[in-house]
Each structure stands twice: as C-alpha cells, then as structure tokens.
Amino acid sequence: MIRKHHISFKNAFKGLFLVIRTQPNYKIHFFLSIFALFLSWILNVSYFEFLLIVFLIIIGLIIETVNTAIEFTTDAIDKKIRDDIKIAKDVSASAMLIFSIGALIIGIIIFLPKIFNLFI
C-alpha cells in the first residue's frame, strides 16, 4: 500500500516539474507569487492577509495546472483545430483569467493602502 502512494507522489511530482518546465504562464504565475510574498513581507501585511495571499497563490497554481492538463488532454484527442476542442481550451483558459482578475482585485485591496501609507 505504501508503495502505491510512493508511485502516486512520484508521478505527481513528474507532472509538476513538467508544468514548470513547459508552461510559460506557470513560470509567470510562480514569479508573481514570489513577488507577492516578498511584498507581503516588506509591507508587513496582517496574518489574515498573508493567509489569503498564500491561498490565492495555491489556487492559482492549481487552476493553471488543471488548465494545462486539459490542454494536453485535448491535444491527445486531436491536434487539428476543431471547434469543440477550441471551446474546451478557451473555457479552461477563462477559468485562469477569472481567477487572475479576482486575485488582482484582492491584491490591490491588500497592497495599495499599505503602499500609499509608505508615502504619506
């Protein structure tokens, strides 16, 4: 039983490294996440705000990973441009877009007042 879990973790890490290696948007999200954590430290955000930022980072990485899985799956079905596959890819990408807009709004709400307070 432990052996099965070991293999599952090994495969999960392979998938994670594949996404990091092959997906430019994942790298961008990862860089912006590090920046948000650094900014949180510099601006001394509250414990709750920090938890919210970490939560958003994790959810964003999950959505980007699932989006990548959907893209790989649809490519495995057919690499030709098909309307049904294009819809699946577009809808999957829209999940990340919606999340990104929401995370940006939350980031502005958390960070902007603290940045303004530095200059006032």
FENHU-V203277 format. One record per pair of residues at least 12 apart in sequence whose ideal C-beta (glycine too) atoms are under 7 Angstrom apart, sorted by sequence separation. I is the first residue (numbers start at 1). J is the second residue. D is the distance in whole Angstrom. If there is no record, write none. Layout:
i=(I	I)
j=(J	J)
d=(D	D)
This chain:
i=(40	74	74	36	70	71	70	36	71	70	33	67	67	67	67	29	29	63	64	63	29	63	26	25	60	59	60	23	19	56	19	56	52	53	49	45	43	45	36	43	39	43)
j=(53	88	89	53	88	89	89	57	92	92	57	92	93	95	96	60	61	95	96	96	64	99	64	64	99	99	103	68	65	103	68	106	106	110	110	110	111	114	107	114	111	115)
d=(6	5	6	6	6	6	7	7	7	4	4	5	6	7	5	6	6	5	6	5	6	5	5	6	6	7	6	5	6	5	5	6	7	7	5	6	6	7	7	4	6	7)
